[in-house]
């Protein structure tokens, strides 16, 4: 059941007002199908000349208060509780194409799903780390579905480009830029070294400090999905969350020329 549409987000509930006995499985299967259907829709979107759409999905399981909430002046069927807040926190760490599930959901469906290793992150206002898993498939007597997203290529364009980036917290962009330089790129990721360390799953706005052949890149939005120290350098993988199609085309052309 869709409970609420909040800006560009949808809050859906499985197990209310009636439980089906397999609500975590239903939620995961639905999320995977949504991602697969969006990939099909994007083919039509691109053919119409519009940029492709992406979404990340977060799923959590727990006790909540659900029902008619409000007063005689205004009342609505809604859902509140810590499990809802955690679902939002989980989703905030996703990138386009991902389905993330919390630890409570994972414990209920572990034998039936295929996941990446657990991720742990300490988030503002939480007393213990948030734990979540990226799901790629589920198989039960009722559901057998897997993400149909293309397998990421290991091919990277080795290229050094200077850039500046600003961290984003609570939808606010920091005022002071941090310097960095790419070491490699592909259509979905930027691999780089930065002057300062950056926390895992930090959202950023990135701007290249150059133009090429009269083409200047627009702002790129990304999320840090891997960080490590290599030879005394802060090395980070930024997964791109928003990028102009014309800029993606330039990168494709660079990669095509490099691997031809």
N, C-alpha and C positions, 0 to 999 in steps of 0.2 A: 504494500500500500504506500502510495506517495503521500507523506504527511505534510510536506512544506517545500516550497520553492523559495530559496534565499539567494537573491541576486543571480549568479551563474551557477548556483549549487542546488542539488536536489537531495532532500532528506527522505529516505524510504525506510519503511519498517516491515520486518518479517516476523510473524508470530503474534501480531495484534491486528484486530481484536480477537483473533482465534489462532491458537497454535496448531501447526500441522505435524509437529513431532520431528521435523527435519528442517527447521527454519534456517540454521547456519548453512546447511548444504544448498538450500534454495537461494539464499542470498549470494553465495559464491558463484553458483551456476548462472544466476541472473547477471551478475557483474561481468563475468567472462563473455557472455553473449552480448552484452551492451558494447564491450570493447570490439568484438568481432563485427557487430553491425555498424559501428561508427567507421570502421575501416572501409566497409562497402559504401557507406554514405559519402565518405571523403572522395571516392572516385568521381561521383557525380558533382561534388562541390568543386573539385579542381577542374573538371571539364567545363564548368560554368564560369571559370575565371576567378573564383574566390579562394582564399587561403584555406588550407585544411584545418579541421578541428581536432582538438585533443582533450582527453579528460583523464583524471586520476580518480580512483575509487578507494575508499577506506571502509572497512567492515569491522564492527565490534559486537560482542555479545555480552549481555548482562541484565541486571534487574533495573527496571525503570518504572516511572509512574506514567500511565497512559489512560486517556479518557477525555471526557469533556472538561476542559480547563478554562476558567475565567469567571465572569459574573453575569448577572442578568443583562447588563449593558452590552457586554461582548463576550461570547463564549465560542470556543473552537475545540475540535478533537485534536489533541496534541500529545506529545511525548517529551518527558523531561527526566534527567538523571545523569549520573556520572558516566554511565556507559555511552550516552549520546555525545557527551563532551569528548570522551576518548576516541570515539569514531571520527570526530572532526579533527582531532589531533593527528590521528593516523593518516587521514586523507591529506593533511597539509604536508606530509612528507613524501607524497607520491609525485610521480612525473607522468606525462601523457602515456597512456597505454598500460599503466600498471593497475593491478588489483592488490591492495594490501589488506591483511587481516591482523587483528590483535591477538594477543596470547590466549585470551579466553575463547575466542572462536577457534583458534588453532587446536587447542586441547580437545575440542569436541569433534573435530573432523580430520585429525592427523593422519589416520590410515588411508583416507580417501582422496588426499590432495597431493599435488606436486608443488613444492615450494623451494625458494632460494633460502640460504642460511638466515637465521634470525638477525635482525638489526636492533641495536640498542641505542637510544638517544635520550639524553636528559633535556627536558623541555621546561620552559618558564612556568613556575607555579606548581610543578609536580615534585613530590617527595622521593620518587624512585624513577628509574629509567623507563621510558616507554619502549615496549618490545613489540615488533611487528614482523610479518613475513610477506614476501611477494609471491603470489600464487600464479601458476601457469596452467594448471589443469585440475579437474575434479572428476572422479569416477565412482558412482554409486549405482545401486539397482535402478534408480530413477533418472540419474543424470550422468552423462558422459560428454564432457565438453572441454576444449583446450583453447588457449589463446592462439589465434591464427596469424599473429603478427610475424613479419618476416624475421628470420634469424639474423641478429646483428653481424655485420661483416667485420673481420679482423683487420681489414684494410684501413689504414689511416694515412692521411696526407701529412707528411712531416713538413712542418712549416713554422717559422718563427715570426710572430706578429706582435708588436707591442699593444697593450690595451690598458684601460682603466676600468675598475669596477667599483660598484657601490653595494653594500649589503642592504637587504630589505628585511625589516622586522616590524610586525604588526602593521603591514602595508605601508610603512614609512621608509623612504629611501634615505640612507645616511648622507650627510653633507660632504664628508671628506672621502675622496676617491683613494683606492689602493692600486698600486701599479702591478702589472703582471706581463707575462709573455707566453704565447702559445708554444707548445712543442709539437703538437699534432692536432688534426681536426678530422671529423667526418660529418655526415649530414646531421647527426644527432648529438654529438659531443665535442667538447673543447678540452684538450689536455694541456695543462699549463703549469708554469711555476709562478709563484706570487711572492711579493715582498714580505707579506705577513701570513701567518697560519690562518686558516678559516675553519670554522666548525662544520661538521658533517651536516648535510641537509639544510644549509643556509641558502636562502634565495638571494640572487644578485641581479643587478642591472650592469651590463657590460658594453663598453664602447671601444671600438678599435681606433687607434690614433693614426689613421692613414686613410687615403683614398687610392683606388687603383683604376686606371683607365677611365677617369671621370666618374667612377662609381664610388660613393661613400656608403658604408654600411650604416644602417639604422641601429638603434639600441637593440641589444639582444638580452633576453631574460633567461636565466638558467638557475640550476640548483646544484650545489656541490654534493656529489654522490660517492666520492672516494677521495681520501686525503692520506698522504704519507710523506715521510722525510726520505729524500734520496740525495746522497752526496751533499748534505747540509743545505738542501733546497726544499722549500715547501711545494710539493707536487700535488695537484688537484685535478680531478676529473669533474668537469661541469656538464651536466646533462641539460641540453637546451629545452626550455619550456615554451618559448615564444620567439619567433624569428620571421622576418619578412620573406615572402616567397622569392622575391628577386635576389635576396642575399643567399638563400639556399641554392638558387640556380648558379650563382657565381662559384660556390663551393663545389657543386657537382661538376662544373666545367673544369675546375682546378684538379679534382680527383681523376676525372676522365683523362685529362692530359697527362697526369702523373703516372697513371697505371696503364696507359695505352701501349 
